[in-house]
Amino acid sequence: MYYLRDGHQKEIDVLIHENNTLYPIEIKTSAEPNPGDINNFDMLNDIKGVTIGEGGVVCLARELLPLTGKNYVVPLWAI
């Protein structure tokens, strides 16, 4: 597990690296995250030689929901 911040102060709270795949995770206190909360996931596209896996926003939502494409809203109680 890693924390990632680039030179432009863009960050990803948790980055899991497993089997040459990166899984990005943001952590929010909101119960209603939005697609803007994962904008920084795009910086992973510049990393060569790895696959970008499913990502998520861990938050205070009540249920697991899709957010965008392969990214999900993940309730804190689910982890």
C-alpha atoms as an extended CHARMM CRD file, in Angstrom:
* protein
*
        79  EXT
         1         1  MET       CA              0.0000000000        0.0000000000        0.0000000000  PROA      1               0.0000000000
         2         2  TYR       CA              1.1710000000        3.4790000000       -0.8340000000  PROA      2               0.0000000000
         3         3  TYR       CA              0.2080000000        7.1270000000       -0.6250000000  PROA      3               0.0000000000
         4         4  LEU       CA              0.8660000000        9.0620000000       -3.8400000000  PROA      4               0.0000000000
         5         5  ARG       CA              1.4530000000       12.7770000000       -4.3370000000  PROA      5               0.0000000000
         6         6  ASP       CA              2.9640000000       14.2290000000       -7.5040000000  PROA      6               0.0000000000
         7         7  GLY       CA              4.9240000000       17.4630000000       -7.9850000000  PROA      7               0.0000000000
         8         8  HSD       CA              1.6950000000       19.3940000000       -8.6070000000  PROA      8               0.0000000000
         9         9  GLN       CA              0.2650000000       18.4000000000       -5.1950000000  PROA      9               0.0000000000
        10        10  LYS       CA             -2.2480000000       15.9770000000       -6.7600000000  PROA      10              0.0000000000
        11        11  GLU       CA             -2.6820000000       13.0010000000       -4.4710000000  PROA      11              0.0000000000
        12        12  ILE       CA             -4.2920000000        9.6100000000       -4.0810000000  PROA      12              0.0000000000
        13        13  ASP       CA             -4.9500000000        8.6440000000       -0.4640000000  PROA      13              0.0000000000
        14        14  VAL       CA             -4.2660000000        4.9160000000       -0.8260000000  PROA      14              0.0000000000
        15        15  LEU       CA             -2.7170000000        3.0950000000       -3.7440000000  PROA      15              0.0000000000
        16        16  ILE       CA             -2.6670000000       -0.6960000000       -3.5860000000  PROA      16              0.0000000000
        17        17  HSD       CA             -0.1080000000       -2.4090000000       -5.8310000000  PROA      17              0.0000000000
        18        18  GLU       CA             -0.7450000000       -6.0960000000       -6.4180000000  PROA      18              0.0000000000
        19        19  ASN       CA              0.2510000000       -8.3580000000       -9.3300000000  PROA      19              0.0000000000
        20        20  ASN       CA              1.4110000000       -5.3830000000      -11.4330000000  PROA      20              0.0000000000
        21        21  THR       CA             -1.9860000000       -3.6680000000      -11.0100000000  PROA      21              0.0000000000
        22        22  LEU       CA             -2.6600000000       -0.3770000000       -9.2110000000  PROA      22              0.0000000000
        23        23  TYR       CA             -5.9340000000        0.0500000000       -7.2970000000  PROA      23              0.0000000000
        24        24  PRO       CA             -6.5600000000        3.7060000000       -6.3010000000  PROA      24              0.0000000000
        25        25  ILE       CA             -8.6410000000        4.6560000000       -3.2600000000  PROA      25              0.0000000000
        26        26  GLU       CA             -9.7960000000        8.0370000000       -1.9960000000  PROA      26              0.0000000000
        27        27  ILE       CA            -11.1060000000        8.5180000000        1.5360000000  PROA      27              0.0000000000
        28        28  LYS       CA            -13.8610000000       11.0900000000        2.1160000000  PROA      28              0.0000000000
        29        29  THR       CA            -16.0110000000       12.0380000000        5.0980000000  PROA      29              0.0000000000
        30        30  SER       CA            -18.9860000000       12.7310000000        2.8390000000  PROA      30              0.0000000000
        31        31  ALA       CA            -21.8520000000       10.2820000000        2.3920000000  PROA      31              0.0000000000
        32        32  GLU       CA            -22.3140000000       11.4260000000       -1.2120000000  PROA      32              0.0000000000
        33        33  PRO       CA            -19.0440000000       11.4250000000       -3.1550000000  PROA      33              0.0000000000
        34        34  ASN       CA            -19.0270000000       12.6080000000       -6.7610000000  PROA      34              0.0000000000
        35        35  PRO       CA            -16.9080000000       11.8090000000       -9.8210000000  PROA      35              0.0000000000
        36        36  GLY       CA            -14.7650000000       14.8860000000       -9.1510000000  PROA      36              0.0000000000
        37        37  ASP       CA            -13.4350000000       13.1430000000       -6.0460000000  PROA      37              0.0000000000
        38        38  ILE       CA            -11.4810000000       10.7290000000       -8.2310000000  PROA      38              0.0000000000
        39        39  ASN       CA            -10.0590000000       13.1750000000      -10.7760000000  PROA      39              0.0000000000
        40        40  ASN       CA             -6.5620000000       12.4640000000       -9.4980000000  PROA      40              0.0000000000
        41        41  PHE       CA             -6.8690000000        8.8070000000      -10.4910000000  PROA      41              0.0000000000
        42        42  ASP       CA             -6.0280000000       10.0020000000      -14.0170000000  PROA      42              0.0000000000
        43        43  MET       CA             -2.4080000000       10.6380000000      -13.0350000000  PROA      43              0.0000000000
        44        44  LEU       CA             -1.9440000000        6.8560000000      -12.8990000000  PROA      44              0.0000000000
        45        45  ASN       CA             -2.3090000000        6.7350000000      -16.6830000000  PROA      45              0.0000000000
        46        46  ASP       CA              1.2300000000        8.1870000000      -16.9380000000  PROA      46              0.0000000000
        47        47  ILE       CA              2.7760000000        5.2040000000      -15.1470000000  PROA      47              0.0000000000
        48        48  LYS       CA              4.1610000000        2.7950000000      -17.7160000000  PROA      48              0.0000000000
        49        49  GLY       CA              4.1520000000       -0.9710000000      -17.3630000000  PROA      49              0.0000000000
        50        50  VAL       CA              1.2560000000       -1.3550000000      -14.9210000000  PROA      50              0.0000000000
        51        51  THR       CA             -2.4620000000       -1.9850000000      -15.2260000000  PROA      51              0.0000000000
        52        52  ILE       CA             -4.9440000000        0.3420000000      -13.5500000000  PROA      52              0.0000000000
        53        53  GLY       CA             -7.5460000000       -1.7020000000      -11.6940000000  PROA      53              0.0000000000
        54        54  GLU       CA            -10.8460000000       -0.8100000000      -10.0910000000  PROA      54              0.0000000000
        55        55  GLY       CA            -10.8210000000        2.1300000000       -7.7160000000  PROA      55              0.0000000000
        56        56  GLY       CA            -13.0780000000        3.5130000000       -5.0800000000  PROA      56              0.0000000000
        57        57  VAL       CA            -14.0660000000        6.2520000000       -2.7080000000  PROA      57              0.0000000000
        58        58  VAL       CA            -14.3460000000        4.9720000000        0.8540000000  PROA      58              0.0000000000
        59        59  CYS       CA            -16.8990000000        7.1740000000        2.5860000000  PROA      59              0.0000000000
        60        60  LEU       CA            -19.9510000000        7.3100000000        4.8390000000  PROA      60              0.0000000000
        61        61  ALA       CA            -22.3940000000        6.1490000000        2.1450000000  PROA      61              0.0000000000
        62        62  ARG       CA            -24.9320000000        3.5200000000        3.1270000000  PROA      62              0.0000000000
        63        63  GLU       CA            -24.3890000000        1.1250000000        0.2220000000  PROA      63              0.0000000000
        64        64  LEU       CA            -21.8800000000        0.0520000000       -2.3980000000  PROA      64              0.0000000000
        65        65  LEU       CA            -22.6410000000        1.9520000000       -5.6090000000  PROA      65              0.0000000000
        66        66  PRO       CA            -21.0040000000        2.5180000000       -8.9800000000  PROA      66              0.0000000000
        67        67  LEU       CA            -19.3980000000        5.9480000000       -9.3350000000  PROA      67              0.0000000000
        68        68  THR       CA            -17.8010000000        5.9530000000      -12.7990000000  PROA      68              0.0000000000
        69        69  GLY       CA            -16.6970000000        3.1720000000      -15.1170000000  PROA      69              0.0000000000
        70        70  LYS       CA            -14.6450000000        0.8950000000      -12.8930000000  PROA      70              0.0000000000
        71        71  ASN       CA            -14.7580000000        3.0950000000       -9.7760000000  PROA      71              0.0000000000
        72        72  TYR       CA            -17.1320000000        2.6310000000       -6.8720000000  PROA      72              0.0000000000
        73        73  VAL       CA            -18.5500000000        4.3160000000       -3.8010000000  PROA      73              0.0000000000
        74        74  VAL       CA            -17.4710000000        2.0230000000       -0.9560000000  PROA      74              0.0000000000
        75        75  PRO       CA            -19.1960000000        2.4140000000        2.4140000000  PROA      75              0.0000000000
        76        76  LEU       CA            -16.8570000000        2.4610000000        5.3710000000  PROA      76              0.0000000000
        77        77  TRP       CA            -18.8130000000       -0.3850000000        6.9780000000  PROA      77              0.0000000000
        78        78  ALA       CA            -17.9740000000       -2.5980000000        3.9610000000  PROA      78              0.0000000000
        79        79  ILE       CA            -14.2560000000       -2.6460000000        4.6630000000  PROA      79              0.0000000000
